[in-house]
Amino acid sequence: MPHRGCGEGSGLLAETIVEFDRVGLRYGTGSEVLHDLEFRLGAGGFYFLTGPSGAGKTSLLKLLYLAQRPTRGRMRLFGEELGDAPREALPPFRRRIGVVFQDFRLIRHLSAFDNVALPLRIAGASEEEVEGPVREMLAWVGLSDRASARPPTLSGGEQQRVAIARAVIARPELVIADEPTGNVDAAMAERILHLLTAMNRLGTTVIVATHDLGLIAATPGAQLIRLENGNLVDPTGALKNPPRAAGSRP
């Protein structure tokens, strides 16, 4: 299957960071929610995952950040077969992935600083190694003056930016964002998209699940993964005709 993340006509293929081969997923004894998924994602690409409610987007994201295992088929991340890898082998791979959850999942009793610092501390960084990078990251997302604030005192947009900062503080190779602009206004959505595209320009592979067609249209060069009823509708991932942003002229 051709992958065009390196630019059409270049004749080069991107290093594959994600590969699914006839992957299926069911929960317990229920019906399959994902069916025979086959696709590859190149390192350094920017991908939008879209589709109607109930299409299986959340289930696919869970496979990608290793919260769920496929019921059948082969799943490779970072060049390694992980579909049936032992549970104890997964933490090093999870540390290479940053996740921005739709409900933020910030720790309410910790400050914004400490929420962002959490991945570094879990990885064993000293407080000297934590201080500078966390302050820099909070400045990058525009929250330097909110470092000591706890999540209940932050607005939805501020919480979302803390969640993004926490997801990328350890410089992951893959960032997965689930509806990162679903609970913010248009101006904040634009800012969040800017943060994600900036990470992508630094070489991070980004996967964003969204219903926002305007967000997709505002990201030239992004590629599309579309699910319907648990099936991959656009297996090439090529975003050939991105929808126009609202109010744009034909």
Rosetta silent file (secondary structure, phi, psi, omega in degrees, C-alpha in Angstrom):
SEQUENCE: MPHRGCGEGSGLLAETIVEFDRVGLRYGTGSEVLHDLEFRLGAGGFYFLTGPSGAGKTSLLKLLYLAQRPTRGRMRLFGEELGDAPREALPPFRRRIGVVFQDFRLIRHLSAFDNVALPLRIAGASEEEVEGPVREMLAWVGLSDRASARPPTLSGGEQQRVAIARAVIARPELVIADEPTGNVDAAMAERILHLLTAMNRLGTTVIVATHDLGLIAATPGAQLIRLENGNLVDPTGALKNPPRAAGSRP
SCORE:     score description
SCORE:     0.000 S_00000001
   1 L     0.000  124.922 -177.589    0.000    0.000    0.000 S_00000001
   2 L   -69.518  143.361  173.859    1.582    3.313   -1.004 S_00000001
   3 L  -121.445  129.317 -172.564    2.219    5.877    1.684 S_00000001
   4 L  -110.152   24.782 -177.900    2.630    9.456    0.520 S_00000001
   5 L   -69.028  -16.915 -179.631    3.804   11.103    3.730 S_00000001
   6 L   -92.191    2.875 -178.944    7.217   11.883    2.217 S_00000001
   7 L   104.335  127.849 -178.320    5.755   13.884   -0.624 S_00000001
   8 L   -66.626  142.362  176.348    4.292   12.669   -3.870 S_00000001
   9 L    85.387   -5.827 -178.456    6.713   12.008   -6.627 S_00000001
  10 L   -76.356  -23.788 -178.169    9.714   11.700   -4.316 S_00000001
  11 L    77.647    5.613 -177.604    9.900    7.945   -4.802 S_00000001
  12 L  -112.010  146.943  175.254   10.657    7.559   -1.108 S_00000001
  13 L  -105.877  138.678  175.438    8.618    5.843    1.582 S_00000001
  14 L   -68.561  151.040  170.055    8.500    7.173    5.113 S_00000001
  15 L   -58.807  132.856 -177.185    9.691    4.922    7.895 S_00000001
  16 E   -81.557  124.849  178.511    6.588    3.102    9.095 S_00000001
  17 E  -100.870  -27.362  178.211    5.680    3.884   12.696 S_00000001
  18 E  -133.214  133.726  175.598    2.280    2.095   12.756 S_00000001
  19 E  -141.559  121.952  175.244    1.253   -0.954   10.742 S_00000001
  20 E  -111.246  133.045  179.633   -2.045   -2.829   11.009 S_00000001
  21 E  -127.735  101.509  178.839   -2.533   -6.081    9.110 S_00000001
  22 E    52.356   46.522 -178.382   -6.125   -7.423    9.097 S_00000001
  23 E   -79.978  132.483  173.188   -6.662   -6.255   12.682 S_00000001
  24 E  -126.141  153.168 -179.597   -9.996   -7.010   14.324 S_00000001
  25 E  -141.997  132.409  169.965  -11.239   -6.087   17.793 S_00000001
  26 E  -134.406  154.292  176.154  -14.124   -7.276   19.928 S_00000001
  27 L  -103.462  119.727 -179.528  -14.910   -6.693   23.595 S_00000001
  28 L    60.463 -130.154 -178.704  -15.637   -9.909   25.471 S_00000001
  29 L  -102.402   12.076 -179.260  -18.026  -12.118   23.526 S_00000001
  30 L   -74.682 -179.685  177.826  -19.728   -9.243   21.683 S_00000001
  31 L   -70.141  156.493  177.245  -19.616   -8.514   17.981 S_00000001
  32 E   -62.646  139.727  175.418  -16.463   -7.101   16.444 S_00000001
  33 E  -102.664  -18.616  173.355  -16.185   -3.324   16.632 S_00000001
  34 E  -130.606  138.349 -172.451  -13.228   -3.121   14.231 S_00000001
  35 E  -128.463  119.726  168.859  -12.927   -5.326   11.159 S_00000001
  36 E    46.828   49.889  179.233   -9.861   -6.252    9.096 S_00000001
  37 E   -74.813  128.266  177.293   -8.073   -2.919    9.444 S_00000001
  38 E  -133.585  114.809  175.080   -5.059   -2.620    7.131 S_00000001
  39 E  -164.742  164.285  174.436   -2.993    0.554    6.964 S_00000001
  40 E  -130.266  142.654  174.821    0.445    2.031    7.545 S_00000001
  41 E  -119.588  131.077 -178.971    1.368    5.384    9.008 S_00000001
  42 E   -85.071  145.958  177.248    4.721    6.958    8.250 S_00000001
  43 L   -60.764  135.940  178.467    6.931    8.519   10.899 S_00000001
  44 L    86.906    3.652  179.210    6.596   12.292   10.948 S_00000001
  45 L   -85.611  165.327  174.608    3.135   12.372    9.364 S_00000001
  46 E  -120.822  121.526 -172.557    0.059   14.272   10.499 S_00000001
  47 E  -126.985  138.694  170.688   -3.142   12.215   10.393 S_00000001
  48 E  -106.301  129.963  174.013   -6.790   12.937   11.096 S_00000001
  49 E  -102.495  120.632 -175.589   -8.990   10.055   12.238 S_00000001
  50 E  -137.637  172.443 -177.839  -12.620   10.773   11.415 S_00000001
  51 L   146.227  163.667 -178.117  -15.981    9.089   10.976 S_00000001
  52 L   -66.922  163.568  175.479  -19.487    9.148   12.461 S_00000001
  53 L   -57.548  137.463 -179.589  -20.213    8.462   16.124 S_00000001
  54 L    83.788    5.302 -177.799  -19.987    4.732   16.831 S_00000001
  55 L   -74.845  -20.325 -178.462  -17.648    4.120   13.895 S_00000001
  56 L   113.390   11.562 -177.046  -14.905    2.715   16.158 S_00000001
  57 H   -61.184  -46.592 -179.005  -12.577    5.724   16.479 S_00000001
  58 H   -62.763  -39.224  178.603  -12.137    5.407   20.249 S_00000001
  59 H   -64.219  -40.242  177.936  -11.437    1.680   19.928 S_00000001
  60 H   -65.259  -42.039  177.552   -8.794    2.338   17.284 S_00000001
  61 H   -60.311  -40.405  179.425   -7.162    4.980   19.479 S_00000001
  62 H   -61.643  -37.286  175.264   -7.050    2.512   22.382 S_00000001
  63 H   -64.530  -41.923 -175.540   -5.170    0.059   20.169 S_00000001
  64 H   -67.151  -36.185  178.736   -2.751    2.787   19.112 S_00000001
  65 L   -99.768   18.390  168.484   -1.872    3.853   22.670 S_00000001
  66 L    65.819   27.380  172.498   -1.753    0.225   23.843 S_00000001
  67 L   -85.759  -15.159 -178.432   -4.708    0.378   26.211 S_00000001
  68 L  -139.007  150.201  176.621   -6.331   -2.443   24.251 S_00000001
  69 L  -107.261  146.351  175.251   -5.030   -5.456   22.323 S_00000001
  70 L   -65.511  147.542  175.793   -6.368   -6.626   18.959 S_00000001
  71 L   -75.789  -32.120  177.889   -8.507   -9.749   19.005 S_00000001
  72 E  -154.384  167.619 -179.435   -6.906  -10.896   15.781 S_00000001
  73 E    89.283  179.698 -177.419   -4.476   -9.731   13.133 S_00000001
  74 E  -112.887  136.628  177.368   -1.014   -8.156   13.415 S_00000001
  75 E  -130.785  120.670  178.654   -0.222   -4.772   14.928 S_00000001
  76 E  -117.062  132.067  173.164    3.264   -3.266   14.750 S_00000001
  77 E  -125.720  135.501  179.352    4.347   -0.058   16.483 S_00000001
  78 L    55.892   31.048  177.818    7.832    1.421   16.161 S_00000001
  79 L    81.702    4.404 -177.327    8.793   -1.602   14.054 S_00000001
  80 E  -115.913  140.508  175.549    7.874   -4.117   16.773 S_00000001
  81 E   -74.785  115.035 -174.723    5.068   -6.697   16.801 S_00000001
  82 L  -120.155   -1.153 -177.089    2.972   -5.719   19.835 S_00000001
  83 L   -58.922  -38.643  179.651   -0.404   -7.346   19.232 S_00000001
  84 L  -124.447   24.425  177.748    0.401  -10.312   21.443 S_00000001
  85 L   -66.934  147.439  177.844    3.458   -9.000   23.304 S_00000001
  86 L   -61.725  147.523 -175.407    3.483   -9.794   27.056 S_00000001
  87 H   -55.595  -37.455 -177.323    2.002   -7.053   29.207 S_00000001
  88 H   -69.714  -13.096  179.512    5.306   -6.404   30.977 S_00000001
  89 H   -86.199   -9.141 -170.712    6.938   -5.574   27.634 S_00000001
  90 L   -82.564  -33.632 -175.532    4.583   -2.651   26.907 S_00000001
  91 H   -51.787  -42.238  178.820    5.639    0.182   29.307 S_00000001
  92 H   -61.454  -32.289  178.405    8.765    1.173   27.320 S_00000001
  93 H   -75.070  -37.313  178.102    6.617    1.509   24.199 S_00000001
  94 H   -62.502  -32.044  179.660    3.924    3.483   26.030 S_00000001
  95 L   -69.351  -13.351  177.459    6.597    5.984   27.082 S_00000001
  96 L   -91.120    3.055 -176.387    7.173    6.706   23.389 S_00000001
  97 E  -123.256  131.400  172.743    3.519    7.756   23.014 S_00000001
  98 E  -108.133  134.804 -175.988    1.848   10.934   24.284 S_00000001
  99 E  -122.950  129.375  172.580   -1.935   10.910   24.664 S_00000001
 100 E  -106.762  105.678 -176.172   -4.304   13.890   24.916 S_00000001
 101 L   -80.680  150.285 -179.613   -7.563   12.471   26.266 S_00000001
 102 L   -61.337  -33.900 -179.974  -10.915   14.040   25.443 S_00000001
 103 L   -98.949   18.908  173.886  -11.694   14.378   29.166 S_00000001
 104 L    70.220  -51.886 -179.076   -8.145   15.683   29.904 S_00000001
 105 L    57.386   39.836  173.474   -7.524   13.226   32.801 S_00000001
 106 L   -78.979  153.415  178.555   -5.562   15.765   34.793 S_00000001
 107 L   -86.961  115.014 -167.250   -4.906   14.998   38.454 S_00000001
 108 L   -61.371  -33.715 -175.100   -7.142   17.428   40.306 S_00000001
 109 L   -88.748   -0.776  177.557   -5.007   17.907   43.424 S_00000001
 110 L  -101.057  147.637  176.869   -1.811   18.614   41.465 S_00000001
 111 L   -68.607  168.720  175.161   -0.874   22.001   40.032 S_00000001
 112 H   -57.421  -42.392  178.271   -0.560   22.573   36.291 S_00000001
 113 H   -57.540  -49.314 -175.618    3.223   22.392   36.771 S_00000001
 114 H   -70.606  -31.446  174.485    3.051   19.040   38.553 S_00000001
 115 H   -63.632  -44.647 -179.801    0.605   17.580   36.030 S_00000001
 116 H   -67.428  -35.947 -177.559    2.976   18.453   33.190 S_00000001
 117 H   -72.171  -17.382 -170.544    5.990   17.190   35.168 S_00000001
 118 H   -53.298  -48.383 -179.641    4.398   13.811   35.867 S_00000001
 119 H   -60.889  -35.476  179.085    5.789   11.884   32.833 S_00000001
 120 H   -68.823  -42.149  179.950    9.323   13.114   33.550 S_00000001
 121 H   -66.529  -39.631  177.480    9.109   12.166   37.224 S_00000001
 122 H   -61.910  -34.723  179.743    7.712    8.730   36.378 S_00000001
 123 L   -77.165   -3.568  175.702   10.674    8.275   34.033 S_00000001
 124 L    95.524   13.179 -179.960   13.030    9.006   36.955 S_00000001
 125 L   -68.517  145.514  175.929   14.099   12.572   36.116 S_00000001
 126 L   -76.207  165.381  179.630   15.569   14.620   38.959 S_00000001
 127 H   -63.901  -31.526  175.062   13.901   17.859   40.055 S_00000001
 128 H   -63.526  -39.219  179.931   16.732   19.775   38.363 S_00000001
 129 H   -75.297  -19.259 -178.779   15.938   17.970   35.127 S_00000001
 130 H   -85.876  -44.300 -168.678   12.215   18.666   35.545 S_00000001
 131 H   -53.419  -56.924 -175.533   12.180   22.378   36.399 S_00000001
 132 H   -62.303  -53.784 -179.381   13.523   23.910   33.183 S_00000001
 133 H   -59.015  -37.810 -178.879   11.675   21.750   30.626 S_00000001
 134 H   -70.020  -42.372  177.536    8.326   22.085   32.438 S_00000001
 135 H   -61.007  -41.946  179.672    8.629   25.881   32.723 S_00000001
 136 H   -64.090  -41.196 -178.831    9.550   26.029   29.035 S_00000001
 137 H   -67.669  -41.106  177.683    6.620   23.800   28.064 S_00000001
 138 H   -63.662  -36.826  176.000    4.136   25.856   30.079 S_00000001
 139 H   -65.408  -39.375 -178.449    5.441   28.993   28.349 S_00000001
 140 H   -61.850  -36.425  178.818    5.067   27.259   24.969 S_00000001
 141 L   -93.977    8.517  175.251    1.369   26.592   25.614 S_00000001
 142 L    75.525   32.192 -176.397    0.851   30.077   27.057 S_00000001
 143 L  -127.398   27.811  179.639    0.346   29.080   30.684 S_00000001
 144 H   -56.388  -38.338 -176.555    3.423   30.422   32.485 S_00000001
 145 H   -82.591    1.861 -179.536    1.225   32.453   34.805 S_00000001
 146 H  -117.643   16.933 -174.858   -0.955   29.433   35.649 S_00000001
 147 L   -58.340  -36.348 -176.100    1.810   27.039   36.719 S_00000001
 148 L   -92.061   -2.659 -178.116    0.580   26.806   40.321 S_00000001
 149 L   -76.264  142.849  176.861   -3.141   26.590   39.456 S_00000001
 150 L   -92.217  154.618 -174.719   -4.968   23.313   40.001 S_00000001
 151 H   -49.541  -40.675 -178.718   -7.256   21.868   37.288 S_00000001
 152 H   -62.168  -19.994 -179.655  -10.588   22.830   38.948 S_00000001
 153 H   -95.344   -1.118 -179.006   -9.563   26.514   38.738 S_00000001
 154 L   -96.272  148.919  174.039   -8.561   26.326   35.050 S_00000001
 155 L   -71.228  168.651  178.597  -10.863   26.950   32.096 S_00000001
 156 H   -59.326  -42.076  178.249  -11.565   24.151   29.629 S_00000001
 157 H   -65.096  -38.319  177.825   -9.082   25.592   27.148 S_00000001
 158 H   -66.508  -42.559  177.260   -6.414   25.932   29.829 S_00000001
 159 H   -61.070  -40.082  179.326   -6.953   22.345   30.948 S_00000001
 160 H   -62.484  -40.473  179.370   -6.663   21.197   27.342 S_00000001
 161 H   -68.956  -35.777  173.717   -3.340   23.009   26.956 S_00000001
 162 H   -61.957  -42.754  179.678   -2.038   21.467   30.188 S_00000001
 163 H   -62.070  -39.563  177.691   -3.056   18.055   28.819 S_00000001
 164 H   -66.469  -44.664  179.227   -1.189   18.749   25.572 S_00000001
 165 H   -59.365  -43.005  178.362    1.897   19.944   27.470 S_00000001
 166 H   -63.352  -38.260 -177.442    1.847   16.786   29.606 S_00000001
 167 H   -67.054  -29.969 -173.103    1.468   14.616   26.492 S_00000001
 168 H  -110.030   -2.315 -174.604    4.505   16.091   24.740 S_00000001
 169 L   -58.780  -33.965 -177.889    6.855   17.004   27.636 S_00000001
 170 L   -90.365   14.270  178.343    8.852   13.789   27.247 S_00000001
 171 L    54.180   58.000 -179.232    9.232   14.370   23.475 S_00000001
 172 L   -68.126  158.269  177.428    7.267   11.283   22.388 S_00000001
 173 L   -80.362  -24.872 -177.272    7.614    9.903   18.881 S_00000001
 174 E  -133.041  127.198  175.242    3.835    9.565   18.538 S_00000001
 175 E  -115.651  129.728 -179.667    1.138   11.939   19.858 S_00000001
 176 E  -119.074  122.350 -177.597   -2.501   10.821   19.858 S_00000001
 177 E  -121.970  122.872 -177.997   -5.197   13.442   20.522 S_00000001
 178 E   -98.792  106.252  179.789   -8.845   12.479   20.990 S_00000001
 179 L    48.607   55.440 -173.964  -11.145   15.375   19.970 S_00000001
 180 L   -67.488  -16.089  179.693   -8.672   17.961   21.314 S_00000001
 181 L  -112.597   13.843 -173.941  -10.827   20.892   20.165 S_00000001
 182 L   -68.496  -23.596 -174.543  -14.226   19.431   21.040 S_00000001
 183 L  -119.854   22.882 -177.510  -14.801   21.572   24.152 S_00000001
 184 L  -130.134  164.350 -179.821  -13.204   24.894   23.192 S_00000001
 185 L   -78.904  175.859 -173.092  -14.115   27.907   21.066 S_00000001
 186 H   -61.990  -39.708 -179.146  -12.820   28.550   17.547 S_00000001
 187 H   -65.243  -41.935  178.958   -9.908   30.755   18.655 S_00000001
 188 H   -69.059  -36.649  177.221   -8.722   28.158   21.169 S_00000001
 189 H   -59.221  -41.556  178.942   -9.173   25.378   18.592 S_00000001
 190 H   -64.092  -39.863  179.941   -6.853   27.276   16.259 S_00000001
 191 H   -66.559  -42.061  179.461   -4.273   27.659   19.018 S_00000001
 192 H   -63.969  -42.382  177.053   -4.418   23.962   19.913 S_00000001
 193 H   -60.654  -39.249  177.902   -4.019   23.013   16.242 S_00000001
 194 H   -61.173  -41.865  179.030   -0.988   25.319   16.076 S_00000001
 195 H   -62.016  -42.915 -178.666    0.579   23.513   19.057 S_00000001
 196 H   -68.921  -40.607  179.135    0.047   20.112   17.431 S_00000001
 197 H   -69.590  -31.266  175.739    1.392   21.182   14.039 S_00000001
 198 H   -64.034  -42.489  175.951    4.434   22.708   15.759 S_00000001
 199 H   -61.418  -41.132  179.899    5.155   19.337   17.380 S_00000001
 200 H   -62.493  -39.300  178.695    4.717   17.681   13.995 S_00000001
 201 H   -64.252  -25.604  177.039    7.245   20.046   12.407 S_00000001
 202 L   -80.984   -0.839  175.799    9.737   18.889   15.044 S_00000001
 203 L   109.144   -2.401 -179.982    9.314   15.328   13.721 S_00000001
 204 L   -77.116  134.970  172.283    6.581   13.925   15.979 S_00000001
 205 E   -76.906  131.147 -175.886    3.922   11.782   14.313 S_00000001
 206 E  -122.748  132.047  174.641    0.495   13.193   15.207 S_00000001
 207 E  -124.143  120.624 -177.540   -2.892   11.450   15.057 S_00000001
 208 E  -119.071  120.185  171.980   -5.960   13.594   15.822 S_00000001
 209 E   -86.790  127.705 -176.387   -9.463   12.135   16.137 S_00000001
 210 L  -157.128  153.943  168.749  -11.994   14.813   15.221 S_00000001
 211 L  -101.941   -3.602 -170.080  -15.422   15.601   13.780 S_00000001
 212 L   -84.363  100.147 -179.340  -14.290   19.152   12.938 S_00000001
 213 H   -65.293  -31.660  177.092  -14.063   19.461    9.148 S_00000001
 214 H   -63.364  -37.124  178.262  -12.755   23.003    9.486 S_00000001
 215 H   -63.031  -42.770  178.723   -9.820   21.723   11.532 S_00000001
 216 H   -63.753  -45.319 -178.742   -8.977   19.244    8.778 S_00000001
 217 H   -62.783  -27.844 -176.831   -9.270   21.912    6.082 S_00000001
 218 L   -84.951    6.840 -176.529   -6.909   24.182    8.044 S_00000001
 219 L  -123.636   80.219 -179.451   -4.098   21.611    8.005 S_00000001
 220 L   -58.813  138.248  177.801   -2.521   21.423    4.531 S_00000001
 221 L    87.896   -9.264  177.098   -0.666   18.181    3.907 S_00000001
 222 L   -70.061  158.853  179.135   -2.505   16.217    6.588 S_00000001
 223 E  -118.900  157.846 -169.560   -3.823   12.791    5.678 S_00000001
 224 E  -115.747  133.222  170.224   -7.169   11.232    6.448 S_00000001
 225 E  -117.994  118.293 -176.968   -8.133    7.941    8.075 S_00000001
 226 E  -118.031  130.687  177.087  -11.892    7.429    7.965 S_00000001
 227 E  -110.698  142.284  170.220  -13.845    4.745    9.788 S_00000001
 228 E  -141.695  122.571  179.729  -17.439    3.689    9.174 S_00000001
 229 L    52.063   39.912  176.678  -19.033    0.824   11.098 S_00000001
 230 L    78.785    5.213  179.900  -15.621   -0.433   12.179 S_00000001
 231 E  -111.630  146.389  176.390  -14.258   -0.525    8.626 S_00000001
 232 E   -81.249  118.537 -176.462  -11.511    1.580    7.108 S_00000001
 233 L   -89.865  -31.209 -177.271  -13.089    3.583    4.284 S_00000001
 234 L  -121.036   76.827 -171.575   -9.988    5.433    3.091 S_00000001
 235 L   -66.704  -19.401  179.048   -7.147    2.895    3.314 S_00000001
 236 L   -77.408  -21.886 -176.567   -4.612    5.090    1.478 S_00000001
 237 L    73.527    8.673 -175.573   -4.932    7.849    4.071 S_00000001
 238 L   -84.020  122.342  177.790   -4.692   10.419    1.266 S_00000001
 239 L   -90.119   81.596 -170.297   -6.547   13.639    1.960 S_00000001
 240 L   -75.946  -40.995 -176.853   -7.112   14.440   -1.701 S_00000001
 241 L  -129.699   76.968 -177.668   -9.932   16.966   -1.431 S_00000001
 242 L   -61.795  140.994  179.061   -9.968   18.494    2.052 S_00000001
 243 L   -63.727  147.192  178.877  -13.268   20.190    2.926 S_00000001
 244 L   -73.718  147.864  175.664  -13.258   23.982    2.826 S_00000001
 245 L   -67.283  151.386 -179.245  -13.346   25.874    6.084 S_00000001
 246 L   -56.167  132.572  177.097  -16.690   27.438    6.950 S_00000001
 247 L    86.421   -4.370  179.870  -17.164   30.722    5.118 S_00000001
 248 L   -77.219  156.803 -177.408  -14.370   30.104    2.613 S_00000001
 249 L   -91.360  144.478 -179.457  -15.000   30.870   -1.036 S_00000001
 250 L   -65.581    0.000    0.000  -15.124   28.067   -3.634 S_00000001
